Amino acid sequence: MSFSRISIFHTGRKSPERITSLMTRIHTATVLRSLPAKCPDLTRLACAIVLIALLVCPVYAGDETTPARPRIGLVLSGGGAKGIAHIGVLEVLHDLGLPIDMVSGTSMGAIVGGMYAIGYRPDEIKDIVTALDWQHIITDMRHRRLLPMAEKRFDSRYIGSFVIEGGRFKLPPGLKAGQNIAELLLRLTWPAHNIRDFKNLPIPFVCVATDLASGEAVPLEQGFLPEALRASMAIPTLFTPVRIDDRLLVDGGLTRNLPAEDVIRLGADIVIGVDVGTPLRSAGELTDFVEILDQAVRLKAVLTTKKQRELCDLLITPELNGLSFYDYDKTDRLIAVGRQAALKVLPALQALIDSLHLPQAVPVSVPRSDTIFVQELRIDGLSQVAPKVVRSELNLNLPGYVSSDALERGIERLYSLQFFETISYTFVPVSANGHLLKLKVKERFANLFRFGARYDSEHKTTLLFNTTIRNRTGKSSALLIDLQLAGKTRLEGEFYAHSGLRSGLGVRLYTLYESAPFDIYTGARRIARLSRKSLLGDFSIGTIYNNSLASSVGAHIESYLLSPDIAPPEYEDISQNISFVYAMVQFDTIDRTVFPTSGQWIRLRSEYSSAKLGSQASFWRSWLDWRGYLQVSDRLTLLGSLLAGNTRFSDLPLHYNFTLGGSELFSGFYPGQLIGPAVQAVQIGLQYEFQLQRFLIVRLNTGNTFSRWPWNISRQRYESGVGITLGAGTPIGPIEFTAMSGSLNRFLTYVSIGFKF
C-alpha cells in the first residue's frame, strides 16, 4: 500500500478512528488494483465491495453528519468524435445518483470532463454538443455572413495555400489555428474563468497534454481552464500547439490517453474509466502506408493505455465499431452507444452505491451568469493593427455589463477582418464587482500564397495564383494580388485599409489588367470573336468593413482596346480612354458561396461618365442586381434573381453593355449571347440536396436586353430558358453539369469544375 496516497487524506484529520477507517477503505481500493488485469471488471469491483463491507463500518468524528467514504474518480479518454460517447456514460451515472468526486480527461474527454467539473449536467452537455456545427468548429471556418464586405468576394476561390516567410514557402504549425474551438471553450467555461486552481472547481479536475519538445505527459491542474482544454486536444498537424509556461503543448492522447494515474493523484480511491480510444490494428488490417503510419504514431499511446486500464477499478468500453475519430455528425448515435456501455455495467455500479452506502449525489456548479461588469479593456499583442480598430469591432460600452453573447459576436467580427491568427480573452478582478477584460491577440504577419484551378466549357482550364499581404503595407491593411492564366489572362491588385471607425469605413485602391475574348451573337449564331484588353484603376471610400451592407463612392479610369480576332471585315479596332465616378450600395447575407441555402445579395450601382471627367465616352448607367435564397426545408431551397438596368446617352463602350447568358445567370443561352444598353431579366428555381453535398437544381428564366428601356411590357419582347444542373461539393470546389434549352437554342450543355473566380 502506498502511504504517500494515504497522506493526502490524513491532512487535517483529528480522530484516530476516522483515520483508521479511511485507511482501511483506501487499502481495499489498493488491493483491488493488485488483482490481475485480466480479471473481469465486475469481479474486481465485487471484490472491493465485499472487502469494504466486511472491514468497514461508518466511523464519525468531528463532523457528525459526514461519513467517511472512498472517493470516486472518473477518467474520460480521448478519441476525437468518439469522445462524445462519454456524455451517454455521464447520463447513466447521473441517473443513478453516483457521486463523482474528481474527474480527469484527455482531448475530447477533457472537454466533456471539464464541463462536468464546472457543473454542467449531462443533459446540458448533450444539448450543447448536439447543437454545435462541428464542421464549422473543426475546420476553423468563418461564417461568410461575418466576413467584411471587402473579403467576401475572395471566399471559396482557392484550393490550397502556403505561408511565405523570408522569401520562402513555409508550412504552418497546424492546418488550423483552432480559433473556433478556442472561442467555444471560452464561452463554455465562462463561469470558471476566475478559478485558476482546478481543484477548486465544484468537482476537482485535471486534464493531460503532451510536451512537444520532451514527449512527456503534462498534467494540467492549474491555469486558465479554456487554455488547458485547448492544449489537451491540440491534435498535431490539425491544430496549432498551445504555449503554456514556456512549454509547447499538443494533444494528451499521444502520451496518456486514459489518465487514470492523474485522477488517483487527485485523491481518488475508486476509479471508473471510460475508454473510447482506437485499439491497434491487426497485422492483416495494416494494408497501406496511411494505416501503418497511423499505427506507428499511436503505438506508445496504446501501450500506455494498457497500464492506465490496470489502474481502473471499473472500465467502461463503448462499442464504437463503425464509428470514427471524425464522426462529429453522429452525436446522437455516439451518446446512445455510451449510454448502452454504461448500462451493461449497471449491476456493478448499483452494487457500488448500495454496498458503500454512498449518498445521493448533490449537483453543484459554479454560479452562472451571462453578464459580467467590465471596468476597462486591455489589449495585448497589437503592433500593426490600430487599437481603435479592435475597439470599434468589439463595440462594447465600457465601463458596463458585458454579456457572453455580445463579447463572442465582437470577437467573431474582429477575427473575420483577417488581421489576426488567434484572439482570446480572460477576466481579471480589479474591484469587488468589476473586472479587467484582457484581450490577447496574435497578429497575422506572414504573407500568404494561395492557388486555385478550374475548368469550364467557356474558358476551358484557368489557373489562379494569389499573394495576400496583411499588416505590412500599413496598419490594419491588406494587399491582395491575383493572377489568372490560361483561359483568360487577368492580373489584379487590391489594397484596402481600415479607418478604425465604428461604421467600418475604409479606403480601397484597385487596379486590373485583363485580356479576354469577347463574343458577339446575332440570334443563335456567333458572328464575331473580339479580343479585349483593358487596363484600369479604381479608388473608393466607403463602409467596406461592414459585414452585410457596404456603401461607397469612387472614381474609375480605364484604357481599353477591342480588336477583331475572328470577325467580319466591318469590325475594326476600337481604343478609348474612359473615366467615370460612381456610387454603389451592396447588401450581402448569403450563407455560403458554393450552393447557398439562405440569404440575399443585392447591388445597386450608378456610373456617370462625361468629357468633363476626361472621358472619351459619355454615359449614365444604373442597374439593380438581386439574388435571393430561401431555405424551405433542410434539403430544399427556393432560388430567385432579378436584373434591371438602363443607360442614358448612346456613347456606351461595347463591353459596358449589359449581357445575359450562362448556365447559372440566364439558363438556355451562351454567356453574353444577349447584349444591350438596357436589360430586364428574372429567374426562379429550386435547389434540392438529395444527398450530403449532392444537389439537383432547376432554373427557369425570362428576360432580354434592349437598345433602350421598354416601358410597354410585352411577352414577345422576352426570351426564356430552362436549365437542370447536377452538382456536387468537393474539396476542389463544386462540380456541375448543366443541360439547358432556350428560345434561341434547342439544347446546350455546360460543365464546370472548381471554385468560380
N, C-alpha and C positions, 0 to 999 in steps of 0.2 A: 504494500500500500504506500502511495506517495504522500508523505507527511507535508510536502510543500503544497499539495492540493488542500489538505485539511486546514493548514494555517490560514488559508484565505477565509475560511468560515469561522475561525476561532476569534477573530478580531472583535473586541468589544463584548464578548460573552462573559457573564459573571457566574453562571450556575455550572458547577462541575457535572451535575446530572444531565443538563441540557447538552453540554459539550460531548459527554459520553454517548448520548442518544444520537446526536448528529454524526459523530464519528462512526457509529455502527452503521448508519444509513449509507454514509459515504463508502465504508468498507464493502457494503453489499454491492454498490454500483461498481467498485473496483473489481470484486470477484467476478461480477458479470462480464466485465471486459476481458477477463482471463479465460473465458470459455472459448473453445475452438471457433475459428471464424466460420467453419462450415456448418456449425450448429444453427438450425433454423432460428430466425429472429423471434418467433413466437415462443420457442422453447427457452431461448436465452432470457427473454423478458419474464417468462413464467418463473424461471429460477430466481430472478431478482425479487419478484413479488413474494414468493414463498419465503425466501430468506428474510425479507423485511418483515413479513407477517409474523415469523417465528421469533425474531430477535428484537423487534422494536415495538414499544408501546409509547403512546404520546407522553411526552415529558414537558411540563410547563415550568418556566422560571422567569421571573421579572415580569414579562408581558403575559398575563393570564389568558388573553384572548387569541394569541397567535401560536398554533402548534408548530414545532419544528418539522420540516418535511424535506425530502430531497428536492433539489431544484431541477427543473426540466429545461433542457436546451433544445432548440430546433435548428437544424442545419439544412440550408437550401443550396443546392448545387447550381452551377452554371450550365448552360445548354442552349443559348440563343432563344429562339421562339419556344422551344420545348420547356423552358423555364416557366412559361405561363401556366403549365400544369400544377405548379406549386399552389396556385390560387385554389384549385379544387381540393387539395390536401388541407389547406387552411380552413376551408368551409367546413369540412368534417370535424376538424379539431375544435373549431368554434362551436359547432352544434353540440358537441359532447360536453362543452364547458371545461375542456382540459386546459389548465393554466400553463402558459408558456412564460418562463422566467427570463429567458435570454435567447437571442437569435444571432446566427452567423450566416453569411451568404457570400456567394461569388457570382459576378456578372449579373445575369438576369435574376438569379437567386438573391443577389444583394439588393436589387431594386425592389423586388416583392417583399423581401425581408425587412428592408429599410422602411417601406411604407407601413408594414405591420407593426414595426417597433415604434413608429411615431404615434400610432393609434388608429390607423385606418382599419375598419372592419373588413373581413374578406369580401362581403357583398359590395362594399365601396370600391375595393381594389378591382373586383371583377367588372363593375360598371365603367370604371376609368379605362381599364385595359381594352375592353371590347369596343369602346367608343373611339379609340385612337386610330388615326390614319398612320399605320406603321410604315407604309411605303414612303410617306412624306417624312417621317421621323428618321428612318434608317438611311435614306438616300440624301438627307440634308437638302431636300428640295425647298425652295421658297415658293409660297403661293404666288402665282402670277399676278393676282389682284393686288399684292402688296408691293410689287416692283414699281419703281418710279417710271413715269411715262417714257422717259428717255431711254430706259433699259428694256422696255417690253418688246421692241422690235428685234432685239438680239436674243430673245428667249427661244429655245428649241431650234437652234440653227446649226449647232456644232456637234460632232460625234466624238470628239476627243480633245484633250488639252494637255499642255506641259507648262511647267513653271520655267521661266528664264531668269537666271541669276548669274551675274558676272559674264554675260555674253554666252552662257552655256545652258543647255536644257538640263533641267533637274526634276527628278521625281519628287512629289510631295511626301511628307512623312506618313500620310494616310490618304486614302481616297477621299475621305470626308473629314471635315473639321469637327463634326459632331455638335454643331451649334444647335440643331433641333433637339437632340436628345438632352443637351445641357439645359436648354430652355424648359423642357419638360420636367427635368429633375428639380430645377429651381422652383418651378411652380408647385410641384407635388410636396416638396419639403418646406414650403413657405413657413408653416407653423414652427419649425425646428431650426430656423436659421441662427438663432441666438444660442443654441446648445452646441458647445464645442467639444464636450466630453460625451461620447456616445453611450457611456454607462449611465448617464443622467436622462436618457430618453425614457419614456414610460416603460419600455422593455429594453434592457441593455442590449447593445448591438455592436457587431464587428463585421467588417467586410474585408475581403482579401484582394490585393492586386499583385502584380509581378514587377519587380525592379528590372527594367530592360537592360541595364548595364551589368548587373551581377547575376541575374537569373534567379534571384531569391524571391520567395513569397513574402509579401509585406502586409501584415495585418494592420488595418486602419481602424483605430479605436477612438481617435480624436481628430479634430479639424473641422472643416466645413462639409457638412453631410452631402450636399449635392455634388461637390467636387470629388469626394471619396467614392460615391456611387459611380460617377462618370469614369473614374480611374479603374474601378473594378471591372467595368465592361468595355474598356477601350480595346476592342478586338484589333490585333495588329494587322496592318495594311488597310483595314477598313476604316478605322477611326484613328485620328492622331493621338499620340500618347499624351498623358497629363503629367505636368511637372508639379510635384508636391515636395517641399523641403529639399530641394536640390536632387530629388530623385525623379527619373523619368519612368512613369508607371504605365503598364498596359494590363490587359485582361488577366485577372487572377486565375482563370481556368487553365493557364499554361503551367502553373506550379501547384495549385491546391484547389481543385475544382469543387471538392466536397470538404469544406473547412470545419471538420469535427473537432480537431485539436484546439481550434480557436474558441469555440463555444465552451469547451472544457476549461480553457484558461480563464474565461469569464466567470466560471464557478458552477457550471452545470454538473449535476450528479448523474442524471439520466439523460441520454442523448437520443433524440429522434432525428434520423437523417432522411432526406428526400433526395434521391439521385436521379437526375434526368440526363446525365451525360451520355455521350455516344460510346458504346464499347468498341474494342478493337475489332477490326475485320479479320476474318479467317484468311488463310493463305489463298484459298480458292476465290475469294472476293477481291483480291488485290490484282485487278486486271489491267489497269492503266496507270500512267505516271501521276495523274492527279490524286488517285486513291492512295498510291504508295507515298507520295509527298505528304498527304494529309495524315496518314498513319504514322509517318516518321515524326511529324510535328507533335502529335498527341501522345506518343509513347510515354514520355515522362509523366504527363498529367494522369494518364490511366493507371500507371504503376503507383503513383502517389495516392490515387483514389482508393486503390485496394487497401492500403494501410489505413486511410481515413475511415473506410467502411468498418474496419475491425473495431474502431472506437465507438461505433454507434450501437446502442442497445436495441434499437428498433429501426430497421431500414425499410423505407418505402420506395419501391422502384416502379413507377408508372410504365405501363406497356405502351411504348411510343413507336412501335413498328409502323412504317409508312408515313411517319411524320419527321420533318427535317428541321435543321437549325434555322431555316429561313421561312418557315410556315407561319408567318405572323397574321395571315389572313384566315387562320383556322383556330381562332381563340376559343370559341365555344367548344370545339372538339377537344382541344388541349385541356381545358378546365375540366371537362367531363372525364377525361382519362385520368387526371389527377385525383378526382373525387372517387372514381372506381378503385384506384390503387389504395387509397386510404381506407375505404370500406372493406377491402379484403383483409386488413389487419384490425378491423373493428373489435373483435374479441380481445385482442391484446391491449388495445387502447382502453377498452372498458374495464378490463381486469386491473390495469394500472390505476385507473381512477378509483375503483371500488376498494382494492386491497390497501392502497396507501391513504385512503380516506381523504383524497385530495379535495380541497374546497372548490366550489364553482368559480370559474374564472370571472373576475370582475373587469370588464373592459375599461382601460384607461387610455388617455390620449393627451397630447399636447393641446392646450387651449387653442382653438382655431379662430382665426379672424381673417376676413377677406381684405381688411384695410389696415394700414399702419401709418402712424403720424411721422412724417419725414420733415425734419427741420432744414436740412440742406443736402446738396448733391455734390459729390466729389468724383471727378473723372480721372482715372489713371490710365496712362498708356498713349495719350494723344501726342502726335508730333506734326503730322501733315494735315490732319482734319481739324478744322476750327471748332473750339468748344461750343460756339453758338449754333453750329450745325447739329451737334448732339442734343443740345437743349431744345432746339426747335422741333426735332423729330420726336423726342420723348414727350414733349408737350405736357409737362407736369407743372401744376401750380404749387410752388413751394414758397414758404412752409405750408404744409397742409396734409390732409389724409390722402394716401395713395393706395389704390386697390391693386390686387394682383393682376386682374384683367387689364387695367389701364397700363400698368408697367410692362406687361408682356406685349401688348399691342405696340407700345412705344419702341421696345427693343426690336420687334419684328420690322417695324418701319425703318429703324436705324440700320439694321443688318441688311435690309433689302437695297440700301443705297450702294452696296457692293464695295464699300470702303474698308470693311473690317473682315478679318478672318474669324474672330470669335468675340463675343460680348457676354460678360457675366456680371453678377452683382451680388452684394451682400449688405446686410443692415448692421450698423454698429450703434448700440445705445449711447446716447450723449446726455440724456437727462432722464428724469423719472418716466416721462411719457414720450419723449422724442427720440428719433433715430437719425443717424447719418446714412444716406444711401451712397455706397461706394460702387461706382460703375467701373469695371475693369475691361478695357478693350485692347485688342491686338490688331493694329492696322495692317492692311494688305499692301505690301510694298512690291512684292515680286511681280515682274511682268508676266503676262500670260500669253502663250501661243496656243491658238485653237485652230481646228481644221474641220472641214465638212466636205461632203461629196453627195451628188445626186444625179439621177438620170431621169429625163422625161422626154416625151415624144416630140416636144418643140425644140428644145436646145440640146438634146442628147446629153452627153456627160458634161457636168460642170463641177469644178473643184473650187473650194473656198478655203482661204487662209486668213487668219486674223491675229493681230497683236493688240493686246489690251494693256494699257499702262495706267495705273491708278496712283494718285497722290504724289506723282513725281514731276508733273508739269504744272504744279500749283496746288495749294491746299484745297482739299475737297474737290478734286478734279479727276477727269477721266479722259484718256485719249484712246480711240479705237481706230484701227486701220484694217480694212478688209480688202482682199484681192481675190477676184473671181477669174478663173481661166477656163479655157476650152470652149464650151458652148457659146459664151459671150465673155468679153473682157471688161472688167469693171474694177476700178481702183477708187476706194472712197476712204476719206478720213473724217472723223468726227471728234470734236473736243467740246466738253461742257464742264462747267464749274458751278458749284452750289453757292448761292449767296448767303446762306445761313438764316434767311428769313423764314418765318413760320409758313408762309404761303408756298414754300418750295421754289421760290424764284431763283432762276439760274440763267446763264448765258450759254449759247450754243453756236459753234462755228462748224461749218460743214463744207467739204469740197469733194468733187466727184469727177472722174474721167471714165467714160463709158463708150465702148464700141460694140454695137449690136445690130442685128438685121431688123429691118422694118418692112413688113409685108403690106401690099395694097391689094384689095379684093374688089371685084365687081360681081355682085351676087355670090354665087358659089365658087367662082373661079378667081384664083390668084393671078393678077395680071403683071405684078412687078415685085421685085425684092430690092429694097434700097439698103444702103449701108449708112448707119447713123453714128456719128462721132460727136460727143459732147464733152465740154469742159466747163464746170460751173463752180460757183462759190455761194455760200449762203450764211447769213448772220441773223440770229433771232434772240429775243429775250422773252422769257415767259415762265410759267409755272411748270417747268419740265420735271420737277422732283415730286410733284403731287402724284399719288398712285392711281388715280382714276380720272381726273379731269385736268387737262392741260390747255392753257390759252397762251397764245404767243403772237407777236408781231415781228416782222422781219423784212429783210431786203435780199434780193436774189439777182445774180448776174450770170450770164451764160453765153458761151460761144459754141455754135454747132455747125456741122456740115452734113448735109444729106446728099449722097451721091448714088447714082444708079449702079446696081450690081448686076441684076438680071431684069431688064426693063425695056419697054418700047423706046424708040428714038426721042419721043417728045419729053421724056424725063431727063432733066439736066441737074447739074449740081446746084444746091441751094446752101448758101452760107450766110449766117446772120449773127449779130450780137444783140442779145435781148437783156433787159433788166426790168424788174418789177418789184413792187412792195406787196406785202400780203398780211392778212390776219387769219388766224386759224383757231378753232376750238375743237378739241378732241376728247372724247369720253371713252373709257375702256374698262370694262369689268369682266371680260371674258376669263373663264376659269383656267383654261389651258390653250396653248397654241394648236396642238395636234388633237383633232377630233373633239372640239369643245362641246360641253354639255349645258352650259349656262352662261348668262351674261350678255352684254351688248357692246358693240363697237360703233362709234359714231364719229364722223369727221365732217365738219362744216368749214369750208375754206373759200376765201375770195382773194383773187390776184388782180392787180392793176398795173398795166404796162403802157408807157407812152414815150414819145420823143423827149418830153421834158425830163424823163429819167435817164436819158441817153440810150434808149432802146430803138432798134430798127423795126420793131413791131409794136402795134398798138392794139390792146385788147383789155377787156374786163371779163374775167372768167370766174364763175362761182358754182359751187356744187355741194350737195349733201350726199354722203355715203353712209348707209346704216346696215348693220348686220346684227341679228339677234338670235339667241339660243335659249330655248325654254325647255327644261327637263320636266317631262310629264310623268315619268316613272323611272325606276332605277336603270332601265335599259333603253328607253325611248326619249328622243329629244326632237322638238319641233324647231325647224330652221326657217329663217326668213331674211331677206335682204332687199334694199331699196337703193337705187342710184338715180339722182335727178340733178342735172347740171345744164347751165346755159352760158353762152358767150355773147357779149355785146361787141360791136365793131367786127370787121371781117378780116383783120390782118393777123390771124392766129397761125403760128407755126404749125406745120403738119403734125409733128409729134406731140403737140399740145392739145390735139383734138381728143375728145372722149372716145373710148373704144369699148366694145363688148365682145365677149367670146371666151372660150376656155371651159374646161370640164367643171370647174368649181364656181366661177363667177357668172357664166352665162352658158349653160349646157346646150349642146347641139350645134355649136359654132366653133370655128377655128379661133385661136387667140387673135384679137384685133380684126376680126372679119368685118365687123360693123364699126364705122368710124364717122365722126361728125362733130360740129361745134356745140351741139346740144344733145342731151341724152335723157331718156326715160326708161327705166327698167325695174322690174320687180321679180322676186323669186321666192318660192316656198319649198319646203322639203321636210323629210323625216330621216332621222339617223337612228338606227337600231343596232345595239350591241348584242349580237346573238350569242357570242362567247366572249370571254375576257379578252379585250383588245382586238376583237374581230367585229367589223362593222359592215352594215348594209345601209347605203344612203341613196335616197331617191330625191331628185330635184326637178321642179317644174319652173320655167321662167318665161316671161314675155317682156318685150320692150324693143327699142330701136334707137338709133342715132339720127339726128336731123340737122339740116343746114341752119334752121332757126327753131326756136321753141314753139311747138304746136299747142295752141290753146284749145282747139277743137279735137277732142279725143274720138278717134275712130278706130274700129277694130282692124280695118285694112292697113292702118299705118304701122302695125306692130308685127314683129317676128316672134316666134315661140319655139321652145325646145324642151327636151326632157333628157335626163341622164340618170343612169343607175351605176353606182360605184360599190365595189367590194374593196374594203380597206382593212389593214392590219397595222397595229402599233408594234414597232420593233426597236431594239437598241440603236439601230442605224437610222431611225426615222420611220415615218409612215410609208407603207407600200399600198398603192392604189391602182386599180384597173377600172376604167370607166367606159361604158358603152352608152352612146347617146345618139339622138336624132333631132333634127330641127327642120324648120320650114324651108330652109335653103339647102340642107344637107340630109340625105336619106339616112346614112349610117356613118358614124365616126367612132374611133376608139382612142383612148388616151391612157398612157402608162406613166406613173410617177413613182420613183423610188428614192427615198431620203427626205430629210428636212428641207422645207422650202426656204429659199433665200434669194 
